Amino acid sequence: MKIVGVAACITGVAHTYMAQEAIEQECKKRGYDVKVETQGGMGIDNELSEEEIADADVVIMAIAIGIEGEERFGEKDDEGRILTLNPAEVIRNPAAVIDKAIGLIK
């Protein structure tokens, strides 16, 4: 299983990086490949390539604001393989979020 994501909160500080960490830790527990791009107060870090997005089984958008480069995810959106939610939801219950994301594949 390969999961990619983007995390971005309104202020671009705490929740952005907490959501990234929550997704990564839960995926690693399950043995999934994971990479989460952050769009925070310090700009874009860990930027996802077109290839990484194309190879992903599902995309998790833990965002509370509009993001840069959203068009990169058009194909995954057309396939119904994007889960979009607030970063706070990811932080509160990352296991349920990953379960919900995997549910989009079936």
PyRosetta script that sets phi, psi and omega in degrees:
from pyrosetta import init, pose_from_sequence

init()
pose = pose_from_sequence("MKIVGVAACITGVAHTYMAQEAIEQECKKRGYDVKVETQGGMGIDNELSEEEIADADVVIMAIAIGIEGEERFGEKDDEGRILTLNPAEVIRNPAAVIDKAIGLIK")
pose.set_psi(1, 132.0)
pose.set_omega(1, 177.6)
pose.set_phi(2, -123.2)
pose.set_psi(2, 122.9)
pose.set_omega(2, -178.8)
pose.set_phi(3, -121.5)
pose.set_psi(3, 133.6)
pose.set_omega(3, 171.3)
pose.set_phi(4, -121.5)
pose.set_psi(4, 161.5)
pose.set_omega(4, -179.6)
pose.set_phi(5, -158.5)
pose.set_psi(5, 171.0)
pose.set_omega(5, 173.7)
pose.set_phi(6, -132.0)
pose.set_psi(6, 134.7)
pose.set_omega(6, 176.2)
pose.set_phi(7, -120.3)
pose.set_psi(7, 131.1)
pose.set_omega(7, 178.8)
pose.set_phi(8, -158.1)
pose.set_psi(8, 126.3)
pose.set_omega(8, 177.3)
pose.set_phi(9, -115.4)
pose.set_psi(9, 174.9)
pose.set_omega(9, -174.5)
pose.set_phi(10, -59.7)
pose.set_psi(10, -47.0)
pose.set_omega(10, -178.6)
pose.set_phi(11, -88.3)
pose.set_psi(11, -15.0)
pose.set_omega(11, 177.0)
pose.set_phi(12, 73.4)
pose.set_psi(12, 27.1)
pose.set_omega(12, -179.0)
pose.set_phi(13, -123.8)
pose.set_psi(13, -104.9)
pose.set_omega(13, -167.4)
pose.set_phi(14, -56.3)
pose.set_psi(14, -57.1)
pose.set_omega(14, -173.3)
pose.set_phi(15, -64.3)
pose.set_psi(15, -32.1)
pose.set_omega(15, 178.1)
pose.set_phi(16, -57.5)
pose.set_psi(16, -51.9)
pose.set_omega(16, -174.3)
pose.set_phi(17, -78.6)
pose.set_psi(17, -29.0)
pose.set_omega(17, 175.7)
pose.set_phi(18, -68.3)
pose.set_psi(18, -39.6)
pose.set_omega(18, 177.8)
pose.set_phi(19, -66.1)
pose.set_psi(19, -42.3)
pose.set_omega(19, 176.9)
pose.set_phi(20, -56.8)
pose.set_psi(20, -49.4)
pose.set_omega(20, -178.3)
pose.set_phi(21, -62.8)
pose.set_psi(21, -40.9)
pose.set_omega(21, -179.6)
pose.set_phi(22, -62.7)
pose.set_psi(22, -44.5)
pose.set_omega(22, 179.0)
pose.set_phi(23, -63.9)
pose.set_psi(23, -48.3)
pose.set_omega(23, -177.7)
pose.set_phi(24, -61.9)
pose.set_psi(24, -44.2)
pose.set_omega(24, -178.4)
pose.set_phi(25, -65.1)
pose.set_psi(25, -42.7)
pose.set_omega(25, -179.4)
pose.set_phi(26, -66.6)
pose.set_psi(26, -41.2)
pose.set_omega(26, 178.5)
pose.set_phi(27, -64.8)
pose.set_psi(27, -41.9)
pose.set_omega(27, 179.6)
pose.set_phi(28, -64.2)
pose.set_psi(28, -37.2)
pose.set_omega(28, 176.3)
pose.set_phi(29, -57.6)
pose.set_psi(29, -36.0)
pose.set_omega(29, -176.2)
pose.set_phi(30, -90.5)
pose.set_psi(30, -4.1)
pose.set_omega(30, -179.5)
pose.set_phi(31, 79.6)
pose.set_psi(31, 22.0)
pose.set_omega(31, -180.0)
pose.set_phi(32, -89.4)
pose.set_psi(32, 149.0)
pose.set_omega(32, 169.2)
pose.set_phi(33, -75.3)
pose.set_psi(33, 137.3)
pose.set_omega(33, -176.5)
pose.set_phi(34, -148.3)
pose.set_psi(34, 144.4)
pose.set_omega(34, 171.3)
pose.set_phi(35, -149.3)
pose.set_psi(35, 129.2)
pose.set_omega(35, -178.7)
pose.set_phi(36, -123.0)
pose.set_psi(36, 121.3)
pose.set_omega(36, 175.0)
pose.set_phi(37, -82.2)
pose.set_psi(37, 139.6)
pose.set_omega(37, 174.1)
pose.set_phi(38, -112.3)
pose.set_psi(38, 139.7)
pose.set_omega(38, 173.1)
pose.set_phi(39, -122.1)
pose.set_psi(39, 89.8)
pose.set_omega(39, -174.1)
pose.set_phi(40, -120.1)
pose.set_psi(40, -162.2)
pose.set_omega(40, -177.9)
pose.set_phi(41, -62.6)
pose.set_psi(41, -19.8)
pose.set_omega(41, -179.6)
pose.set_phi(42, -102.9)
pose.set_psi(42, 18.0)
pose.set_omega(42, 179.3)
pose.set_phi(43, 92.5)
pose.set_psi(43, -157.7)
pose.set_omega(43, -178.7)
pose.set_phi(44, -92.6)
pose.set_psi(44, 125.8)
pose.set_omega(44, 175.9)
pose.set_phi(45, -121.4)
pose.set_psi(45, 150.1)
pose.set_omega(45, 176.0)
pose.set_phi(46, 59.9)
pose.set_psi(46, 41.0)
pose.set_omega(46, -173.2)
pose.set_phi(47, -58.2)
pose.set_psi(47, 134.3)
pose.set_omega(47, 178.8)
pose.set_phi(48, -79.4)
pose.set_psi(48, 135.9)
pose.set_omega(48, 176.3)
pose.set_phi(49, -85.3)
pose.set_psi(49, 162.6)
pose.set_omega(49, 176.3)
pose.set_phi(50, -57.7)
pose.set_psi(50, -39.6)
pose.set_omega(50, -178.9)
pose.set_phi(51, -65.6)
pose.set_psi(51, -42.5)
pose.set_omega(51, 179.1)
pose.set_phi(52, -62.7)
pose.set_psi(52, -39.2)
pose.set_omega(52, 179.0)
pose.set_phi(53, -67.6)
pose.set_psi(53, -45.2)
pose.set_omega(53, -179.6)
pose.set_phi(54, -62.0)
pose.set_psi(54, -37.5)
pose.set_omega(54, -177.7)
pose.set_phi(55, -78.0)
pose.set_psi(55, -14.4)
pose.set_omega(55, -176.1)
pose.set_phi(56, -72.0)
pose.set_psi(56, 145.4)
pose.set_omega(56, 174.6)
pose.set_phi(57, -76.9)
pose.set_psi(57, -33.8)
pose.set_omega(57, -176.9)
pose.set_phi(58, -155.4)
pose.set_psi(58, 154.8)
pose.set_omega(58, 179.7)
pose.set_phi(59, -120.2)
pose.set_psi(59, 132.7)
pose.set_omega(59, 175.1)
pose.set_phi(60, -109.2)
pose.set_psi(60, 120.2)
pose.set_omega(60, 176.3)
pose.set_phi(61, -103.1)
pose.set_psi(61, 100.6)
pose.set_omega(61, 177.0)
pose.set_phi(62, -97.5)
pose.set_psi(62, 78.6)
pose.set_omega(62, -170.3)
pose.set_phi(63, -130.7)
pose.set_psi(63, 144.7)
pose.set_omega(63, 176.0)
pose.set_phi(64, -119.3)
pose.set_psi(64, 3.2)
pose.set_omega(64, -179.6)
pose.set_phi(65, -142.1)
pose.set_psi(65, 170.1)
pose.set_omega(65, 172.2)
pose.set_phi(66, -68.3)
pose.set_psi(66, 149.2)
pose.set_omega(66, -178.1)
pose.set_phi(67, -116.8)
pose.set_psi(67, 159.1)
pose.set_omega(67, 174.6)
pose.set_phi(68, -78.7)
pose.set_psi(68, 141.7)
pose.set_omega(68, 174.7)
pose.set_phi(69, 74.7)
pose.set_psi(69, 25.5)
pose.set_omega(69, -177.5)
pose.set_phi(70, -61.5)
pose.set_psi(70, -27.9)
pose.set_omega(70, -179.9)
pose.set_phi(71, -61.1)
pose.set_psi(71, -21.6)
pose.set_omega(71, 178.9)
pose.set_phi(72, -61.2)
pose.set_psi(72, -20.9)
pose.set_omega(72, -173.5)
pose.set_phi(73, -101.8)
pose.set_psi(73, 11.2)
pose.set_omega(73, -176.1)
pose.set_phi(74, -55.9)
pose.set_psi(74, -44.8)
pose.set_omega(74, -178.6)
pose.set_phi(75, -65.3)
pose.set_psi(75, -43.0)
pose.set_omega(75, 178.5)
pose.set_phi(76, -64.8)
pose.set_psi(76, -35.6)
pose.set_omega(76, 178.0)
pose.set_phi(77, -65.1)
pose.set_psi(77, -44.3)
pose.set_omega(77, 178.7)
pose.set_phi(78, -60.3)
pose.set_psi(78, -32.6)
pose.set_omega(78, 179.7)
pose.set_phi(79, -81.8)
pose.set_psi(79, -6.5)
pose.set_omega(79, -178.3)
pose.set_phi(80, 72.7)
pose.set_psi(80, 29.9)
pose.set_omega(80, -176.4)
pose.set_phi(81, -112.3)
pose.set_psi(81, 33.0)
pose.set_omega(81, 175.1)
pose.set_phi(82, -122.6)
pose.set_psi(82, 127.1)
pose.set_omega(82, 173.9)
pose.set_phi(83, -107.0)
pose.set_psi(83, 118.7)
pose.set_omega(83, -179.0)
pose.set_phi(84, -113.0)
pose.set_psi(84, 127.2)
pose.set_omega(84, 177.7)
pose.set_phi(85, -154.1)
pose.set_psi(85, 171.1)
pose.set_omega(85, -179.0)
pose.set_phi(86, -74.2)
pose.set_psi(86, 141.7)
pose.set_omega(86, 178.5)
pose.set_phi(87, -53.4)
pose.set_psi(87, -34.5)
pose.set_omega(87, -179.6)
pose.set_phi(88, -61.4)
pose.set_psi(88, -35.9)
pose.set_omega(88, 177.8)
pose.set_phi(89, -63.9)
pose.set_psi(89, -40.3)
pose.set_omega(89, 179.9)
pose.set_phi(90, -64.8)
pose.set_psi(90, -43.4)
pose.set_omega(90, -178.5)
pose.set_phi(91, -64.6)
pose.set_psi(91, -41.3)
pose.set_omega(91, -177.3)
pose.set_phi(92, -66.4)
pose.set_psi(92, -43.2)
pose.set_omega(92, -173.5)
pose.set_phi(93, -147.6)
pose.set_psi(93, 72.5)
pose.set_omega(93, -177.0)
pose.set_phi(94, -61.9)
pose.set_psi(94, -32.6)
pose.set_omega(94, 179.9)
pose.set_phi(95, -62.7)
pose.set_psi(95, -43.7)
pose.set_omega(95, 179.0)
pose.set_phi(96, -65.8)
pose.set_psi(96, -35.8)
pose.set_omega(96, 178.9)
pose.set_phi(97, -65.2)
pose.set_psi(97, -45.4)
pose.set_omega(97, 179.5)
pose.set_phi(98, -64.6)
pose.set_psi(98, -41.7)
pose.set_omega(98, 176.9)
pose.set_phi(99, -58.2)
pose.set_psi(99, -44.4)
pose.set_omega(99, -179.9)
pose.set_phi(100, -64.9)
pose.set_psi(100, -40.5)
pose.set_omega(100, 178.9)
pose.set_phi(101, -63.2)
pose.set_psi(101, -43.6)
pose.set_omega(101, 179.5)
pose.set_phi(102, -63.9)
pose.set_psi(102, -33.6)
pose.set_omega(102, 177.7)
pose.set_phi(103, -60.7)
pose.set_psi(103, -23.7)
pose.set_omega(103, 178.8)
pose.set_phi(104, -71.3)
pose.set_psi(104, -20.0)
pose.set_omega(104, -176.7)
pose.set_phi(105, -79.7)
pose.set_psi(105, -32.6)
pose.set_omega(105, -173.9)
pose.set_phi(106, -78.9)
pose.dump_pdb("model.pdb")
